[in-house]
């Protein structure tokens, strides 16, 4: 089927989302069936407003450079497409003879792609729609993991370790550190805090995820025990943690806002936890909130993640040219002791608006840390183990004065 292709980027950018974009462009330009490759400025909004750039006109060195550039090169957006918008999108596609649509995004973006594919089929317009997974939250269903997660997880592991070593040094004055980690309803990113831990007393000591409720008493008991054992406490706390009633932990500190899709914006969990620890245990507590550094810090990019992001972009084009539509590209982990992955496909209707949570066997029985099964799952995605840090032997000099 001859025609032009459009690719868009949607939702929160990742450190490797542009690698997927380049995968699409470079693969599409190899095939004569695709007459041109356009980029939609600011995702689906750019399609609605007929705002396109000709990616085939970009120099090869620019495209290669984008593979190592964070942010979304085309611009991104959170926009809930209205019913009337879909007809407008098809009109734009028809005007430009767009026959291939590739959308790089998460749960909500897959819903947009699914609805567009359905309308094209209903109206008899030949269009091939392929979703390309992207999210640091790692919560898309039917894929082993999501491009963007490995790099964000690597950043989390490094940030919690480094901030934790700082806290260990200053524990006489400020013995408790809380690092608030993104994750609306799933704890994949918070769990990654454990990936740089080498010894039992290394940070983090506690990890709390949305899949397990956290009570005030549980928090205080865990912190008191960790402080007694290690002399300082580093906590990786997911922003989406809930209390025993299923309500946001620290909801009184959270902003009363929702995004374009009606998702309640998270926040306040670390402020609430710090307030409780200070008031009840009398321990000085500090908070780190890396916020958008998770998805943009290019120095922490996982090479595994970058390459897989590129491969899913390529795979989307190959699938579309083979006649596939209404699908999302997936990553499949191959069996064996050496990590390898391949790509597959899943129906968009199976992943649209569906969230994947941490499985039970990835969370310890106490609900305050991850298991070895999680470590084995996540460690290959961050590009292997992080370089070890040096430690003083700490041989004490005998005291002369008693």
Residue, then its C-alpha position, 0 to 999 in steps of 0.5 A: x500500500x503506497x502512501x505517506x506515514x505520520x509519527x507522533x510522540x505523546x505523554x511524558x517524554x523519556x530519555x530514549x523516546x527519540x530513539x524510537x522516533x529515529x527507528x521509525x524514520x530510518x526504517x520507513x525511508x528504506x521502503x518505497x511503499x512509504x512515500x514520505x515520513x511526516x512528524x506530527x508536532x505535539x502529538x495528536x494535536x499536531x495532526x488535528x491542526x495539520x502541523x507536520x514536519x518532513x522528517x525525510x528532509x532531516x540530515x542523517x547526522x541529525x537523526x543519529x544525534x537524536x538517538x542520544x537526545x532526551x525529550x520529545x523532538x517533535x514535542x509532546x502533549x497530554x490531550x484527550x481526543x474528543x469524538x468529533x476530533x477523529x473525523x477531523x484526523x481522518x480528513x487530514x490523513x486523506x488530504x495528505x494521503x497518510x496511510x501509516x500512523x505510528x504513535x509513541x506513547x503510553x496507556x492513553x496514547x494506545x487508546x487514541x490509536x485504537x479508536x483511530x484504527x477503529x474509525x478508519x475500518x468503519x469508514x473504509x479508509x485504508x490506514x495502518x495504525x501501530x502503537x509504539x510503547x513508551x513510559x518510565x512507569x513500566x505499566x503497559x500490559x502485554x510487554x515484558x517492559x517498556x522503553x524508557x523504563x530502563x533508563x529511568x530505573x537506572x537513574x533511580x538506582x543511582x540517585x537513591x544510592x548517591x543521596x543515601x551515601x550522603x545521608x549516611x555521612x550526615x546521619x548524626x545531624x539528619x539520619x532519615x532521607x525520603x526519596x519520593x519516586x514517580x509512579x501513579x499506581x504502580x511501583x516499578x520505578x520505586x522498586x528500582x531503588x534497590x538495584x544499586x544496593x550492594x550490602x545489607x546496610x546500604x541504602x535504601x533500607x525501605x521501599x514502599x510501593x502503591x501495591x501495598x497499603x502503608x499505615x502510619x504505624x507500619x511506617x513508624x515501626x519500620x523506620x524505628x527498626x531500620x534506625x536501630x539497626x543501621x543508624x540511619x534510614x533511606x526510604x524510597x517512597x512511591x508518590x502513589x502510595x495509599x493508606x490502609x483505606x486505599x486513600x492517597x497517603x498524605x492526601x492532605x499535602x497533595x495538589x488538588x489537580x487532574x491531568x487531561x485524562x482525569x488522572x489525579x496528580x500525585x504528591x504529598x506522600x513524602x511530606x506526610x511521611x517526613x512530618x510523621x517521622x519527625x513528630x513521632x520519632x524525633x528524627x530529623x528527616x530530609x526529602x529529595x524529589x527528583x521529579x522530571x529528572x527521572x525521564x530526562x537525565x541523559x547521563x543515566x541512559x541505559x544502552x539496553x534501553x536506548x537500543x530497544x527503543x530504536x528496535x520497537x520503532x523499526x518493528x512498528x514500520x515492518x509490522x505496518x508494511x506487512x499489513x498489521x494494524x490496530x496493534x502495539x509493538x511489545x518486547x519479549x524476554x528470551x529465556x536464558x542466563x544472558x539477557x536478550x529481547x525480541x519484539x512482538x505485537x499485541x492488539x491495542x484493545x488489550x493495552x489501551x487504558x490498562x495498567x500493569x502492577x508489580x506482581x506479588x512475588x516482586x514485593x517482600x512479605x513485609x511490604x517494605x522492599x522488593x524481592x530478589x525476583x524483582x532484582x533479576x527482572x530489572x537489573x538487565x534493563x538498566x544496562x547491568x550492575x552499576x560500578x561499585x563504590x569504595x569503602x574505608x576499612x575503618x580501623x579504629x585507633x585506640x583511645x588514650x583518654x577515657 
